């Protein structure tokens, strides 16, 4: 989500930034128009200054005072004579003014050739240096009231750019969040579906099932929820079919067992071997149906029917006699190693957990090499502030291909190399184990040992210490 959010955010922000730059470029064209206006105004003032010089040289002060001040739109200056003409020695012509107050202004004009504008109290001064016919340098200064609004090119462009960037970031963040939030809910729901929670649904603000709107994101969320509902319906139908078929097979198998007993009583010599084989297959089918019903019941169970405290060590110790007896048939033995200080007390259903552990040990006995050992190890570790009980069962068999390690917990899984029908298993026991461990809020993993064989590890949170 972060990657998608970042991409969308950067895309929209870049687009808005380009739009802003184009706007600034257009504004700069307007600034050029303002600069042209300033140039025209100074050209007009230069013309007035030359007319004033010619009037003074031809008619003196009387002629000079007839030249109007036309640079300022506001004719009401701070004095009766807003325009001042200075001779080449910086002496004011035809006016009695404080020459010292204009010394700085005259210096600037002599240096730059013009004065674009300077505030002097209530007055606003502009000036320009002009040559007469004999190349003598006069200075022409006009005075007016300080304008309430002055358009100076690029004066406020930096803060405007910063404000524009801030607004674009906020708007882009909102747009990106609006787009990525539904995607985030879809990802969360997809993860829950992948974890086995078929009731998971994606949420969308003001979303209604099958809403006929033009919002593509809303439609995507609704389509995903429709797919999840259909998937849940199909899986539930599959489980129901499996359970019903298993129930229906029990009755004919029972009748077949009774018929085999009658056949034994009336059988002629020489067919006992065939009857034994038929009875063996009936027993296998009954075992398979029992496992399927158990798996179906566990898959439909949300909470454990019994909640009690028990020790995993005691569960393994109760199973050891029967497991050792079965291992002796293959000239194998079962070794159990645990520390007395290990905290392995968990909360849940002891009978269900015993079945789960038994399936793992029986699986190890079925696939281990003859004459080898089944190694069972029980320990605990601290993880996230909680004690976790860890039960490991290792065999010395051929192991499982790495790509199939997760598949061995699926019903009816058989690997071409290590899980043949000759072992006598149906591939349902480990599926029952995984579901039983999940009901105890735990996890089960499978891995190949570096020295050969398969290791199945069951991790279950320990029950809180009494009194804590």
C-alpha positions in Angstrom: 0.0 0.0 0.0 2.7 2.4 0.8 4.3 1.9 -2.6 1.0 2.5 -4.4 0.2 5.5 -2.2 3.6 7.0 -2.9 3.2 6.6 -6.7 -0.2 8.1 -6.8 0.8 10.9 -4.5 3.9 11.8 -6.6 1.9 11.5 -9.8 -0.8 13.9 -8.7 1.6 16.3 -7.1 3.8 16.4 -10.2 0.8 17.2 -12.3 -0.3 20.0 -10.0 3.2 21.4 -9.9 3.4 21.5 -13.7 0.0 23.3 -13.8 1.4 25.7 -11.2 4.5 26.4 -13.3 2.4 27.1 -16.3 0.3 29.5 -14.3 3.5 31.3 -13.1 4.7 31.5 -16.7 1.4 33.2 -17.7 1.8 35.5 -14.8 5.3 36.4 -15.9 3.8 37.5 -19.2 1.6 39.9 -17.2 4.7 41.1 -15.3 6.3 41.9 -18.6 3.3 44.0 -19.4 3.9 45.9 -16.1 7.5 46.4 -17.0 6.4 47.8 -20.4 4.2 50.2 -18.5 7.0 51.4 -16.3 9.2 52.0 -19.4 6.5 54.0 -21.1 6.0 56.1 -18.0 9.7 57.0 -17.7 9.8 57.8 -21.4 6.9 60.2 -20.8 8.7 61.7 -17.8 11.8 62.1 -19.9 9.8 64.1 -22.5 8.3 66.3 -19.8 11.8 66.9 -18.3 13.3 68.0 -21.7 10.3 70.3 -22.2 10.9 71.8 -18.8 14.6 72.4 -19.6 13.8 74.1 -22.9 11.2 76.2 -21.2 13.6 77.3 -18.4 16.4 78.1 -20.9 14.0 80.1 -23.1 11.7 81.8 -20.7 13.1 81.3 -17.2 11.0 80.4 -14.1 7.8 81.9 -15.6 7.9 79.5 -18.5 9.0 76.5 -16.3 6.1 76.9 -14.0 3.7 76.5 -16.9 4.9 72.9 -17.6 2.3 70.6 -16.0 3.1 67.5 -13.9 1.6 64.6 -15.8 3.6 61.6 -14.6 1.4 61.0 -11.5 -2.3 60.3 -12.0 -2.9 61.9 -8.7 -2.3 65.7 -9.2 -2.7 66.5 -5.5 1.0 66.5 -4.4 2.4 67.5 -1.0 3.2 71.0 -2.4 1.9 73.4 -5.0 4.8 72.6 -7.3 5.2 68.8 -7.3 7.9 68.8 -10.0 11.5 70.0 -9.3 14.2 70.6 -11.8 17.9 70.5 -10.7 20.7 72.1 -12.7 24.0 70.3 -13.4 25.3 71.6 -10.0 22.3 70.1 -8.2 20.7 73.5 -7.5 16.9 73.6 -7.6 15.5 75.9 -10.2 12.7 78.3 -9.5 11.9 76.7 -6.1 12.8 77.2 -2.5 13.3 73.7 -1.0 15.6 72.0 1.5 18.4 70.9 -0.8 19.9 68.6 2.0 16.7 66.5 2.0 17.3 65.7 -1.7 21.0 64.9 -1.5 20.5 61.1 -1.3 17.9 61.1 -4.0 20.1 63.2 -6.3 23.1 60.9 -5.7 21.1 57.9 -6.7 19.8 59.5 -9.8 23.3 60.7 -10.8 24.6 57.2 -10.3 21.8 55.1 -11.9 20.4 57.7 -14.3 16.9 57.3 -12.9 14.9 56.7 -9.6 12.1 54.2 -10.1 10.4 55.2 -6.8 11.2 56.1 -3.2 9.0 57.0 -0.3 9.8 60.2 1.5 7.2 60.9 4.2 3.8 61.4 2.6 5.6 62.0 -0.7 6.6 59.5 -3.4 9.5 60.5 -5.5 10.5 59.5 -9.0 13.3 61.1 -11.0 15.4 60.9 -14.1 18.6 62.5 -15.4 18.3 64.3 -18.7 20.8 66.1 -21.0 20.1 69.4 -22.6 21.3 70.5 -26.1 24.8 71.2 -24.7 25.0 67.8 -22.9 24.6 69.3 -19.5 23.1 66.9 -17.0 19.9 68.0 -15.4 17.8 66.1 -12.8 14.1 66.1 -13.0 12.2 64.9 -9.9 8.4 64.6 -9.5 6.5 64.3 -6.2 3.2 62.7 -5.5 1.2 61.0 -2.7 2.3 57.5 -1.9 0.1 55.1 -3.8 -2.1 52.6 -1.8 -1.2 49.8 -4.2 2.1 49.4 -6.0 2.6 46.6 -8.6 6.2 45.6 -8.4 7.1 42.6 -10.6 8.1 39.4 -8.7 7.8 41.0 -5.3 5.4 38.3 -3.9 6.3 35.4 -6.2 8.2 33.3 -3.6 5.5 33.2 -0.9 2.9 32.5 -3.5 4.9 29.6 -4.8 5.3 28.2 -1.3 1.5 28.6 -0.6 0.8 26.9 -3.9 3.1 24.0 -3.1 1.5 23.6 0.3 -2.0 23.6 -1.1 -1.0 21.1 -3.8 0.5 18.7 -1.3 -2.6 18.8 0.9 -5.0 18.2 -2.0 -2.8 15.5 -3.5 -2.5 13.7 -0.2 -6.3 13.7 0.1 -6.8 12.4 -3.5 -4.1 9.6 -3.0 -5.7 8.6 0.4 -9.1 8.5 -1.2 -7.8 6.1 -3.9 -5.6 3.9 -1.8 -7.8 3.3 1.2 -10.2 0.9 -0.6 -7.1 -0.9 -2.0 -5.8 -1.3 1.6 -9.1 -2.8 2.7 -9.0 -5.2 -0.3 -5.5 -6.3 0.6 -6.5 -6.9 4.3 -9.6 -9.0 3.2 -7.5 -10.9 0.7 -5.0 -11.8 3.4 -7.8 -13.1 5.7 -9.2 -15.2 2.9 -5.7 -16.7 2.2 -5.4 -17.5 6.0 -8.7 -19.5 5.8 -11.2 -16.9 7.1 -13.9 -17.3 4.4 -16.1 -14.7 6.1 -13.7 -11.9 5.5 -15.1 -9.0 3.5 -13.7 -5.7 2.2 -15.2 -2.6 3.6 -15.9 0.6 1.8 -17.5 3.8 3.1 -21.2 3.9 2.4 -20.8 0.8 0.3 -23.9 -1.3 -0.5 -23.8 -4.8 -2.0 -24.2 -4.8 -5.8 -24.5 -1.0 -5.8 -25.0 0.2 -9.4 -22.8 3.3 -9.4 -20.1 4.7 -11.6 -17.4 4.4 -8.9 -14.9 1.9 -10.1 -13.3 1.4 -6.7 -16.7 0.8 -5.1 -17.5 -1.7 -7.9 -14.2 -3.4 -7.3 -14.9 -3.8 -3.6 -18.4 -5.1 -4.3 -17.1 -7.6 -6.9 -14.5 -8.8 -4.4 -17.1 -9.3 -1.7 -19.3 -11.2 -4.2 -16.4 -13.4 -5.1 -15.7 -14.1 -1.4 -19.4 -15.0 -0.8 -19.3 -17.4 -3.7 -16.1 -19.0 -2.5 -17.5 -19.4 1.0 -20.6 -21.0 -0.5 -18.6 -23.5 -2.6 -16.4 -24.5 0.3 -19.3 -24.9 2.6 -21.1 -27.1 0.0 -17.9 -29.2 -0.4 -17.7 -29.7 3.4 -21.3 -30.6 3.6 -21.1 -33.0 0.7 -18.0 -34.7 2.3 -19.8 -35.0 5.6 -23.0 -36.4 4.1 -21.2 -38.9 1.9 -19.1 -40.1 4.9 -22.3 -40.6 6.9 -24.0 -42.4 4.1 -21.1 -44.8 3.7 -21.1 -45.9 7.3 -24.3 -47.9 7.0 -23.4 -50.0 4.0 -19.9 -50.6 5.5 -21.5 -51.9 8.7 -23.8 -54.2 6.7 -20.7 -55.4 4.7 -18.9 -56.2 8.0 -21.9 -58.3 9.1 -22.0 -60.1 5.8 -18.3 -60.9 6.0 -18.9 -62.6 9.4 -21.7 -64.7 8.0 -19.5 -65.5 5.0 -16.7 -66.8 7.3 -19.1 -69.2 9.0 -20.2 -70.7 5.7 -17.0 -70.3 3.8 -15.3 -73.3 2.2 -11.7 -74.0 2.9 -9.3 -71.9 0.8 -11.1 -68.5 0.7 -10.1 -67.3 4.1 -7.3 -65.2 2.6 -9.8 -63.3 0.3 -12.2 -62.7 3.2 -9.3 -61.3 5.3 -8.4 -58.9 2.6 -12.0 -57.8 2.2 -12.2 -57.3 6.0 -8.9 -55.3 5.9 -10.3 -53.0 3.2 -13.5 -52.5 5.2 -11.5 -51.5 8.3 -9.5 -49.1 6.2 -12.6 -47.5 4.8 -14.1 -47.2 8.3 -10.9 -45.5 9.5 -10.9 -43.1 6.6 -14.6 -42.2 7.1 -13.9 -41.6 10.8 -11.0 -39.3 10.0 -13.1 -37.4 7.4 -15.9 -36.9 9.8 -13.4 -35.6 12.4 -11.8 -33.2 9.9 -15.2 -31.9 8.8 -16.2 -31.4 12.4 -13.0 -29.5 13.2 -13.3 -27.3 10.1 -16.8 -26.2 11.2 -15.7 -25.6 14.8 -15.0 -22.0 15.7 -14.4 -22.5 19.4 -13.2 -25.5 21.4 -16.1 -27.3 23.1 -14.0 -27.9 26.3 -11.5 -25.4 27.8 -9.2 -26.8 30.3 -5.5 -26.6 31.4 -3.3 -29.5 30.8 0.4 -30.3 30.2 1.8 -31.2 26.8 4.4 -33.4 28.5 1.6 -35.5 30.2 -0.1 -35.8 26.8 3.0 -37.2 25.1 3.8 -39.5 28.1 0.3 -41.0 27.9 0.7 -41.7 24.2 4.2 -43.2 24.5 3.3 -46.9 25.4 1.1 -47.3 22.4 3.5 -45.5 20.1 6.4 -47.6 21.2 4.4 -50.7 20.6 3.7 -49.7 17.0 7.3 -48.6 16.4 8.6 -52.0 17.5 6.8 -53.6 14.5 9.4 -51.7 12.3 12.3 -52.4 14.7 12.2 -48.7 15.7 12.0 -46.9 19.1 10.6 -43.6 20.3 12.7 -41.2 22.3 11.1 -38.4 24.4 13.2 -35.6 25.8 12.0 -32.8 27.9 13.2 -30.6 30.8 11.3 -30.6 34.1 11.6 -26.8 34.2 9.9 -26.4 30.9 6.6 -24.6 30.9 4.3 -26.6 28.7 0.9 -26.1 30.3 -1.6 -25.0 27.7 -5.4 -24.2 27.7 -7.8 -26.1 25.4 -9.1 -29.6 24.8 -6.7 -32.3 26.0 -8.4 -35.1 24.0 -8.2 -33.1 20.8 -4.6 -32.2 21.4 -3.7 -35.8 22.1 -5.2 -36.8 18.8 -3.2 -34.1 17.0 0.1 -35.2 18.6 -0.7 -38.9 18.0 -1.3 -38.3 14.3 2.2 -36.6 14.1 3.9 -39.5 15.9 2.1 -42.1 13.8 3.1 -40.3 10.7 6.8 -40.3 11.8 6.6 -44.0 12.6 5.1 -44.8 9.1 7.8 -43.0 7.2 10.9 -43.4 9.3 13.7 -45.9 8.2 13.5 -49.3 9.8 15.8 -49.6 12.8 15.9 -45.8 13.4 14.4 -43.7 16.1 11.5 -41.3 16.4 12.8 -38.3 18.4 10.3 -36.2 20.3 11.5 -32.9 22.0 9.4 -30.6 24.2 10.7 -27.1 25.1 9.5 -23.5 25.5 10.6 -20.1 24.6 9.6 -16.5 25.3 8.1 -14.7 22.3 6.4 -11.3 22.5 6.2 -11.4 26.2 4.4 -14.8 26.2 5.7 -18.4 26.7 5.3 -20.7 23.7 5.3 -24.4 24.1 7.2 -26.1 21.3 6.8 -29.8 20.4 9.2 -31.3 17.8 8.8 -34.7 16.2 11.6 -36.0 13.9 11.8 -39.1 11.8 14.6 -40.6 9.8 12.7 -41.1 6.6 13.2 -39.7 3.1 11.7 -36.3 3.9 9.5 -34.2 1.7 10.4 -32.0 -1.3 10.8 -28.4 -0.2 8.1 -27.1 -2.5 5.6 -29.6 -0.9 6.3 -28.9 2.8 3.2 -26.8 3.2 1.0 -29.2 1.2 1.4 -32.2 3.6 -1.2 -30.6 5.9 -3.8 -30.7 3.1 -6.3 -33.6 3.1 -5.3 -36.6 0.9 -1.9 -35.1 0.1 0.6 -37.8 -1.1 4.2 -37.1 -2.4 5.5 -39.2 -5.2 8.7 -39.9 -3.3 7.9 -40.2 0.4 4.1 -40.8 0.8 3.1 -44.0 -1.1 -0.1 -45.9 -0.4 2.1 -48.8 1.0 2.6 -46.8 4.2 -1.1 -47.3 5.0 -2.0 -43.6 5.5 -4.7 -41.6 3.9 -3.2 -38.1 4.1 -5.9 -36.9 6.5 -4.1 -37.2 9.9 -1.9 -34.1 9.5 -4.8 -32.0 8.2 -6.6 -32.9 11.5 -3.5 -32.0 13.4 -3.2 -28.5 11.7 -6.9 -27.7 12.4 -6.6 -28.9 16.1 -3.5 -26.8 16.6 -5.2 -23.7 15.1 -8.1 -24.1 17.5 -5.6 -23.9 20.3 -4.3 -20.6 18.8 -1.1 -22.3 17.6 0.8 -23.1 14.5 2.3 -26.2 13.0 5.3 -26.3 10.6 7.2 -28.9 8.6 10.9 -28.8 7.6 13.5 -31.3 6.3 16.3 -32.0 8.8 19.8 -31.2 7.7 20.9 -34.8 8.4 17.8 -36.4 6.8 14.2 -37.0 7.8 11.3 -34.7 8.4 10.7 -32.5 11.4 7.2 -31.4 12.4 7.0 -28.6 15.0 3.9 -27.6 16.9 3.9 -24.2 18.6 1.1 -23.4 21.1 0.9 -20.4 23.5 1.2 -21.5 27.2 -1.6 -20.9 29.6 -1.2 -17.9 31.9 0.5 -18.7 35.2 -2.1 -19.1 38.0 -2.2 -16.1 40.2 -0.6 -13.7 37.7 
